[in-house]
Amino acid sequence: MQSIPIKFYRRVLLTVAISVMGIIASSPATLTAPTKTQLLSRKCTTSGYIGRRQRDVSIGREVYTSQFNMIANSNEKLRARVACDITKPQPGAFKTLYLEMGVDDADRNSDTVVTVFFNGEEVLNKAVQKGPVKKVSLDVRNVRSATIEVWTPDRYGNSVHFVKAELLK
């Protein structure tokens, strides 16, 4: 019985491996990443101070690009609020509301409360303080409207920066 040279096996295995990797890389499962839509790109109403200018901030001693920020203090009768219709293009089109938020390292050290409402019902009430970015992922499959409110008991207030506020399909 004659043995086949090792070089031949290596060449065959390499060809098979490249073919398999090509099939995996082009399969639909690997090409469909979640589609992201910025929350504030939807039809939204606002009250209080909502800064829509992107800027770099230090949160938890790391640099992030803030997509928008919300400021409220106890002297204001209105909390900072953004309410968005998330039913377009069709109800149930989005699966997740993903938020990354934090307080600028340069702000005062006081609690700021972020509250999220879906269809008018409170689903999240979270104290956000200086430190690492807080990450929140919420199911929005049966949600028509999403509202984010920011409030603080401190009369000077803090600015909560939203590094990400995305609706995922």
N, C-alpha and C positions, 0 to 999 in steps of 0.2 A: 504494500500500500504506500502510495506516494504522499508525502506531506505537502500541504500548501504553504507557501512562504508567509511569514508573519506580516510582511509589508502589505500583502494582498488583503489580509483580514483587517488591518488598520484602515486601509483605503475604503473597504466596503463599509466598515463600521462608521467611519467619518461621513461617508456619503449618506448613509441611512440617518445618522444623527442630524445632519444639515436638513435633510428632507422633512423629518419629523418636526424640527424647530420651525421650519417655514410654514408647515401646516398649522401648528399651534399659534404662531405669531399672527397669522391671517384669519384665524377663526373668529366668528362674530362675538363670542364670549370675551375675547381679549380686547376687542375694539370698542366695546360699549361701556365707557366710563360714565358715571352719573353726570347728567347735564346740570350745570349750575346756573342759577339766575339770581342776580343781586336783589335782595329784598326791596331796596329803595327804587329799583327800576320798575316796580309794580305801581298801580294806582294807589297813592298813599296820601293821608292827611297828617299834618303835624301841629303840635302846640308846644309852647316852651321853646327852649333853645336847642335846635338841631343843626349842628355844623356839618355840612355836606362836603366840605373841602378835604381831599385826601392830604394827609401829612404824616411825617415820621414821628413816632413817639417812643419813649422808653417805658416799657411795662415789665416789671420783674427783672430789671437790669438787662433786658434784651430789646433790640430795636424792631419795631413793627410798623407797617404802614396802616394807619387808621383810615377806614373807608368813610366813617362818619362818627360824630360824637354827640352825646346828649348831656346837657347840664341842667340840674335843678337844685334849688336850695329851699330851706324852710321859709324864707321870706316871700317866695313866690306862691301865689294861690294855685297856679296850674303846675302840675308836674310836667316834665319834658315827656312828650308822648308822640309816637308814630304808629299809625294804624293803616294797614295795607290790605287790599283785596287780593287774595291769592287764588281766586277761582278761574282766572283766565290762563291759558286758552280754553280750559274746560275744568269743571269741578273735579277734584281728585287728581289733577295732573301732577301735582308735587307730592312727594312722599315724606320729606324731611326738611325741617328748618334747622340749619346749623349755625350756631353763634360762637364766636370767639371774642371775648371782651375783657377789658381790664382798665385800671386806673393808672394814669400817668405817674411815674415815679416822682415827678415834681409837684404833684398835688398834695393837699393836706391829707393827713392820715385819719380819715373818718369813713364810717360805713356809708355806702351808697347802695340803695336797694333797687334791683332790677326786677320788674314784674312782667311776665308775659301772659297775655290773654288770647285764647282761641275762641272765636264766636262769642265774645263777651265773658267767658268763664276763665278764671285764673288757673293757669297750668304750671306756673313757675314763679317763685318768690325767692330771690337769691341775693344775699349781701355780697357786694363786690368791694374788695379792699385792695390796697396796694399789694403787689406781689405778682405771682405768675398769672398769665392769661387764663381765664376761666373758659372752659369749652362745654357747650351744651348742644345736644342733639335731640330734637323733639319731632314726634310723628304728626304730620299735618294732612294725612290722607282724607280725613272727613272734615276739613277746616275750610271755612269761607273767608274769614278775616283773621289776621294776626296783628296784635297790638303789643308794643313794647313801651313800658313806662319806666322812668328813672326818678327816684326821689331820695332825698337825704335829710336827716334831722339837723344837720349842721347848717348854720345860717350862711356860710360861705359857699358851700356846695363843692362837689367834685365833678369832674368830667369823666364820663364812662366812654371809652373809645371802643368802637366795634371794628375789630380787625377783619372779621368775616361776619356777614349776615346774608346767608345764602339759602335759597330754596333749591332742593335737589330733587330731580325726577327719578 
